[in-house]
Amino acid sequence: MLFRTKCAALLVASLFAGQSYAETYGVRGSILHFLSDPAQTAEVENSYEYIEDGLLVVRNGKVVDVKPYRQRQSQRYSRIEDYSGKLIMPGFIDTHVHYPQTQMIASYGEQLLEWLETYTFPTEKKFEDKEHALKVSKLFLNELVKNGTTSALVFGTVHLQSVDALFEETEKLNMRLIAGKVMMDRNAPSYLLDTADSSYEESKMLIDKWHNKGRLQYAITPRFAPTSTPEQLTAAGRLKSEYPDVYVHTHLSENTNEIAWVNELFPEREGYFDVYQHYGLAGDKSVFAHSIHLTDSEWDEFERTDSVISFCPTSNMFLGSGLFKLAEAEAHHVRVGLGTDVGAGTSFSQLRSLGEAYGIMQLQSKKMSAFKGLYLATLGSAEALSLEDKIGNFSRRKEADFVVLDWAATDFQKLRYQDTNTLEEKLFALMLLGDDRNVVATYVAGEKVYGQE
């Protein structure tokens, strides 16, 4: 396996060696990217562009063009990276993941609240040690790119140094990543608690240090309403008013016992989502993970405030939380991104996420096409994060984050692939059977950061 970090020192060295960072090169293969939501487009074929033998042209870390491959064109470029017979797509985007929980995936037998107490909090205590945080950050980022994920919205821990460590390692890769320090001042072990004041000051320091530094951005991150006092949620709202372009990242309506607890803690509010609204934490850059058990009025408020949901299929199934209502989100024009929610989620692979998402829809007597699923993993998640002007498809001048996929990486997949005829059949088989074994290479800002040998 190849896992390379790209840093400023290496770039400077290459320039002095006579290599131009602004070289123009091509990547050949079958190319698929989305232009709109297939479920909201009158003719599905108008929602995407597919070129059987295509060329993705990249210069200075940005997309220059996407077009059919022609042999005579190859002389125009410094090189052609040939992935003929493979599928090239925009990099997958993870809209909700906990990097400190990487080491506790597949912890047995609990639902949400018990799972937090039994597994999550003891694991997160270790991140008071920055060296531990750096070690896990490297492993976490490696797992992302190994699975074709090039951008993510990430939870840290309550420790300031956990976010510093993650941003430091991500900066070396030049990845687009949004992260934040957990704010949590009650209903958790004392070793993980901060205060309203300290969480405000430390979050402010991290925003000033990292937000919009290169491809890094910050998210105000109260864990969820039960672990923050009204004073801390007020502080979070104050941060959002002072830094309106930062994100808000938290959890909402994942579990019925959780919702009952919120109602006990905030009896003066009309419901769970109203808690966040009251403190100024809803809006177009506010991402609420799960949102499984929303009321009719909460769906209406999501639409009114243009707030965002992260759909986390493997986590919802693993914790037995419930079935996310994707069709309801579509009916209310609510933006939805796809999240792994590692470590309650059971895989870093967004292909695995989509396989579970299909099952969740089936349990509701609904359908989810391969086109809708892969849209969610790419352009849909970019739109959910208000980043569709930068990532999510291969429109010109967007950042050249992309993944190269093997249609059929195993003997069993090859057998299944032989019996597919249409593009949709091929994509559906990939979506249901694929995982990290199908990821041939991952590119971040035009640079190869992962590849199978």
C-alpha positions in Angstrom: 0.0 0.0 0.0 1.1 3.5 -0.7 0.3 6.3 1.8 2.2 9.5 1.2 2.1 12.8 3.0 2.5 16.0 1.0 3.9 19.0 2.8 5.2 22.4 2.0 8.8 21.3 2.3 8.4 18.6 -0.4 6.6 21.1 -2.7 9.5 23.6 -2.3 12.0 20.9 -3.0 10.2 19.8 -6.2 10.1 23.4 -7.5 13.8 23.8 -6.9 14.4 20.5 -8.7 12.7 22.0 -11.8 9.4 20.2 -11.5 6.4 22.6 -11.9 3.6 22.1 -9.4 1.4 23.7 -12.1 1.9 20.8 -14.5 -1.1 19.6 -16.4 -1.7 15.9 -16.4 -4.6 13.5 -17.4 -6.2 10.6 -15.7 -7.8 8.1 -18.0 -10.7 5.8 -17.1 -14.4 5.5 -17.0 -15.7 8.7 -15.4 -18.8 9.3 -13.4 -19.9 12.4 -11.5 -23.2 14.0 -10.6 -24.7 17.3 -11.6 -27.8 17.2 -9.5 -29.9 15.0 -7.2 -31.2 12.1 -9.2 -34.3 12.0 -7.0 -35.1 15.6 -7.7 -34.3 15.6 -11.5 -37.1 14.9 -14.0 -34.9 12.6 -16.1 -32.4 10.6 -14.0 -29.9 10.6 -16.9 -29.7 14.4 -16.7 -28.5 14.2 -13.1 -25.1 12.7 -13.9 -22.3 12.6 -16.6 -20.8 9.2 -17.5 -17.9 8.8 -20.0 -17.0 5.2 -20.7 -13.4 6.1 -21.8 -12.8 9.5 -20.4 -10.0 11.8 -19.4 -9.9 13.9 -16.2 -7.5 16.8 -16.7 -5.9 18.2 -13.6 -3.7 21.3 -13.1 -2.4 22.9 -9.9 -4.7 20.6 -7.8 -7.8 21.7 -9.7 -10.0 20.2 -12.3 -9.4 21.6 -15.8 -11.7 19.5 -17.9 -13.5 16.2 -18.2 -13.9 14.8 -21.7 -13.7 11.6 -23.8 -10.2 10.3 -24.2 -8.5 10.8 -27.5 -5.0 9.3 -28.2 -3.8 12.5 -30.0 -4.6 14.6 -26.9 -2.1 12.8 -24.7 0.8 14.9 -26.1 -0.7 18.0 -24.6 -0.1 16.8 -21.0 3.0 16.1 -18.9 1.7 12.5 -18.3 -1.4 10.3 -18.6 -2.2 8.1 -15.6 -4.0 5.2 -17.2 -6.8 3.5 -15.2 -8.5 2.1 -18.3 -11.3 -0.3 -17.2 -11.6 1.3 -13.8 -14.1 3.8 -12.5 -13.0 7.4 -11.6 -15.4 9.3 -9.3 -15.1 12.4 -7.0 -13.7 11.5 -3.6 -16.3 10.3 -1.1 -17.3 12.8 1.6 -18.0 11.7 5.2 -20.4 14.2 6.9 -20.2 12.7 10.4 -17.3 10.7 12.0 -15.6 10.5 15.4 -11.9 10.1 14.9 -11.1 9.3 18.6 -13.4 6.3 18.3 -11.4 4.6 15.6 -10.0 2.0 18.0 -13.4 1.1 19.5 -15.3 0.0 16.3 -17.3 -3.2 16.9 -17.8 -2.8 20.7 -20.5 -5.2 21.7 -24.0 -5.0 22.8 -25.3 -1.6 23.8 -27.7 1.1 22.6 -26.7 4.7 22.5 -26.6 6.0 26.1 -25.2 2.8 27.5 -22.7 2.6 24.7 -21.3 6.0 25.5 -20.8 5.2 29.1 -19.4 1.7 28.6 -17.0 2.3 25.6 -16.9 5.9 24.3 -16.0 7.9 27.4 -13.1 5.7 28.6 -11.7 5.6 25.0 -11.8 9.4 24.7 -10.0 9.9 28.0 -6.8 8.8 26.2 -6.8 11.9 24.0 -5.6 14.1 26.8 -2.2 12.7 25.6 -1.3 14.5 22.4 1.1 11.8 21.3 -1.8 9.3 21.4 -4.0 11.8 19.5 -1.3 12.1 16.8 -1.0 8.4 16.5 -4.7 7.8 16.1 -5.0 10.8 13.7 -2.5 9.2 11.3 -4.3 5.9 11.4 -7.7 7.6 11.0 -6.6 9.6 8.0 -5.0 6.5 6.4 -8.3 4.7 6.8 -10.2 7.5 5.2 -8.1 7.7 2.0 -7.8 3.9 1.9 -11.6 3.8 1.6 -11.7 6.6 -1.0 -12.8 9.4 1.4 -11.2 12.7 0.7 -13.2 15.1 2.9 -14.8 14.7 6.3 -16.7 16.5 9.1 -15.1 15.2 12.3 -15.6 15.1 16.0 -12.6 15.4 18.3 -12.7 15.0 22.0 -13.1 17.6 24.8 -9.3 18.1 24.7 -8.0 21.0 22.7 -5.0 19.0 21.8 -7.1 16.3 20.1 -8.1 18.8 17.5 -4.7 20.3 17.2 -3.3 16.8 16.5 -5.9 16.0 13.8 -5.5 19.3 12.0 -1.7 19.1 12.1 -1.8 15.6 10.4 -4.5 16.6 8.0 -2.6 19.7 6.9 0.3 17.5 5.7 -2.1 15.8 3.3 -3.7 19.0 2.2 -7.1 17.3 2.7 -10.4 19.3 3.1 -11.5 18.6 6.6 -13.8 20.2 9.2 -13.4 19.4 12.9 -14.0 20.7 16.3 -13.4 20.2 20.0 -16.3 18.6 21.9 -18.1 20.9 24.3 -19.4 18.9 27.3 -19.9 20.3 30.8 -22.3 17.8 32.4 -23.7 14.3 32.4 -20.3 12.7 31.6 -17.3 11.5 33.7 -15.5 14.3 35.5 -12.3 13.5 33.5 -14.1 14.6 30.3 -15.8 17.7 31.4 -15.0 21.2 30.5 -16.9 24.4 31.5 -19.0 26.9 29.6 -16.2 29.4 29.8 -13.3 27.0 29.0 -15.1 25.5 26.1 -15.8 29.0 24.7 -12.2 30.1 25.1 -10.6 26.9 23.8 -13.0 26.7 20.8 -12.2 30.4 20.0 -8.5 29.7 20.1 -8.9 26.7 17.7 -11.1 28.8 15.3 -8.5 31.6 15.2 -5.7 29.0 14.7 -7.2 26.7 12.1 -10.5 27.9 10.5 -9.9 28.5 6.8 -6.2 27.7 7.1 -5.6 26.0 3.7 -8.4 23.4 3.3 -9.2 23.2 7.0 -12.3 24.5 8.6 -13.8 24.5 12.1 -17.1 23.2 13.6 -18.5 24.3 17.0 -19.1 20.9 18.5 -21.4 20.4 21.5 -21.6 16.6 21.9 -25.4 16.6 22.2 -27.9 18.7 24.2 -27.9 16.4 27.4 -24.1 16.9 28.0 -24.2 20.7 27.8 -25.8 23.1 30.3 -27.8 26.0 29.1 -24.8 28.2 29.9 -22.6 26.1 27.6 -25.1 26.1 24.8 -25.3 29.9 25.2 -21.6 30.0 24.8 -21.8 27.9 21.7 -24.4 30.2 20.2 -22.2 33.2 21.1 -19.3 31.6 19.1 -21.6 31.0 16.2 -22.7 34.7 16.2 -19.1 35.9 16.4 -17.9 33.5 13.7 -20.9 33.0 11.4 -19.0 31.1 8.7 -17.9 28.3 11.0 -20.0 25.1 11.2 -22.1 23.6 14.0 -21.8 19.8 14.4 -23.8 17.8 16.9 -26.3 15.0 17.4 -30.0 15.0 17.3 -32.9 12.5 17.8 -30.8 9.4 17.4 -32.5 7.3 20.1 -35.9 7.4 21.8 -34.5 7.3 25.3 -32.2 10.2 24.4 -35.2 12.3 23.2 -37.0 11.6 26.5 -33.9 12.7 28.4 -33.7 15.9 26.5 -37.4 16.6 27.2 -36.7 16.2 31.0 -33.6 18.4 30.9 -35.2 21.2 28.8 -38.9 21.1 29.7 -39.3 24.7 28.6 -38.4 23.9 25.0 -40.9 22.6 22.5 -38.6 19.6 21.5 -35.1 18.5 20.9 -34.5 20.5 17.8 -36.0 23.6 19.4 -33.2 23.4 22.1 -30.6 24.0 19.4 -32.7 26.6 17.6 -33.2 28.5 20.9 -29.4 28.8 21.4 -28.8 30.0 17.8 -27.3 26.7 16.6 -29.6 25.9 13.7 -28.9 27.1 10.2 -27.4 26.4 6.8 -24.0 25.3 8.2 -25.4 23.3 11.1 -25.1 19.5 10.6 -27.2 17.3 12.9 -26.2 13.7 12.9 -28.9 11.0 12.7 -32.2 13.0 13.1 -34.1 9.7 12.9 -37.1 10.5 15.1 -38.1 14.0 14.0 -41.7 15.2 14.6 -43.7 16.9 11.8 -43.0 20.3 13.2 -39.3 19.5 13.4 -39.2 18.6 9.8 -40.9 21.9 9.0 -38.3 23.8 11.1 -35.4 21.9 9.4 -36.7 23.1 6.1 -37.3 26.7 7.3 -33.8 27.1 8.8 -32.1 25.2 6.0 -30.4 23.0 8.5 -28.6 19.8 7.5 -28.8 16.1 8.4 -26.1 13.5 8.3 -27.5 10.0 7.5 -25.4 7.3 9.3 -26.7 3.9 8.1 -24.2 1.5 9.6 -24.3 3.2 13.0 -28.1 3.4 13.1 -28.3 -0.4 12.4 -25.5 -1.3 14.8 -27.0 0.6 17.8 -30.5 -0.3 16.8 -31.4 3.4 16.7 -34.1 3.4 14.0 -34.7 4.0 10.3 -33.9 7.3 8.9 -36.6 8.8 6.7 -34.8 9.9 3.6 -38.0 10.3 1.6 -39.3 12.7 4.3 -36.1 14.7 3.9 -36.6 14.9 0.2 -40.2 16.0 0.5 -39.1 18.8 2.8 -36.1 19.8 0.6 -33.7 19.1 3.6 -30.1 18.6 2.6 -28.7 15.2 3.6 -25.1 14.0 3.6 -23.8 10.5 4.2 -21.8 9.7 7.4 -20.0 6.6 8.7 -20.3 7.7 12.4 -17.2 5.6 13.2 -17.0 4.1 15.9 -20.7 3.3 16.3 -20.5 3.0 12.5 -18.9 -0.3 11.6 -16.8 0.7 8.6 -14.9 3.7 7.1 -16.2 2.6 3.7 -19.0 4.8 2.2 -19.8 1.9 -0.1 -20.6 -0.1 3.0 -22.7 2.8 4.3 -24.7 2.8 1.1 -25.3 -0.9 1.3 -26.8 -0.4 4.7 -28.7 2.7 3.5 -30.4 0.6 0.8 -31.5 -1.9 3.5 -32.9 0.9 5.6 -35.0 2.1 2.7 -36.2 -1.4 1.9 -37.4 -1.8 5.5 -39.6 1.3 4.9 -40.9 -0.1 1.6 -38.9 2.6 -0.2 -36.3 2.3 -2.9 -32.8 3.9 -3.2 -31.1 3.7 -6.6 -27.4 3.4 -7.1 -27.5 6.9 -8.7 -29.1 8.4 -5.6 -26.7 6.5 -3.3 -23.5 7.6 -5.1 -24.9 11.1 -5.4 -25.3 11.2 -1.5 -21.6 10.0 -1.1 -20.3 12.8 -3.4 -22.1 15.9 -4.6 -25.0 15.4 -2.1 -22.6 15.5 0.9 -20.7 18.4 -0.7 -24.0 20.3 -0.9 -24.9 19.3 2.7 -21.6 20.9 3.8 -22.1 24.0 1.7 -19.0 23.0 -0.2 -20.5 22.3 -3.7 -18.5 25.2 -5.1 -15.3 23.4 -4.2 -15.8 19.7 -4.2 -18.3 17.0 -5.0 -18.0 16.7 -8.8 -15.7 17.4 -11.7 -16.9 20.9 -12.7 -14.0 23.1 -13.9 -11.9 24.7 -11.2 -13.1 22.5 -8.5 -10.6 20.8 -6.2 -9.3 17.6 -7.8 -10.2 15.1 -5.1 -11.1 11.8 -6.6 -11.1 8.0 -6.2 -10.3 5.2 -8.7 -12.5 2.2 -8.2 -12.2 -1.4 -9.4 -15.6 -2.5 -10.6 -15.0 -6.0 -9.3 -12.1 -6.5 -6.9 -12.8 -10.1 -5.8 -13.6 -13.3 -7.6 -17.2 -13.2 -6.3 -17.6 -9.6 -7.5 -16.2 -10.5 -10.9 -18.8 -13.3 -11.2 -21.6 -10.9 -10.3 -20.1 -8.2 -12.7 -20.3 -10.6 -15.6 -24.1 -10.6 -15.3 -24.6 -6.9 -15.3 -25.6 -5.1 -18.5 -26.5 -1.5 -17.7 -24.6 1.2 -15.9 -27.1 1.2 -13.1 -26.7 -2.5 -12.6 -22.9 -2.2 -12.5 -23.1 0.6 -10.0 -25.7 -1.2 -7.8 -23.5 -4.2 -7.6 -20.5 -2.0 -6.7 -22.6 -0.2 -4.0 -23.8 -3.4 -2.4 -20.7 -5.5 -2.6 -17.9 -2.9 -2.6 -15.5 -1.9 0.2 -11.9 -0.8 0.6 -10.7 -3.6 -1.6 -12.3 -1.8 -4.6 -10.3 1.3 -4.0 -7.4 1.3 -6.4 -6.1 4.8 -5.7 -7.2 8.0 -3.9 -6.1 11.6 -4.9 -6.3 14.7 -2.8 -5.9 18.1 -4.5 -4.5 16.3 -7.5 -1.9 14.3 -5.5 -2.0 10.6 -5.1 -2.1 9.8 -1.4 -3.1 6.2 -1.5 -2.7 3.4 -4.0 -2.8 -0.4 -4.1 0.6 -1.9 -5.1 
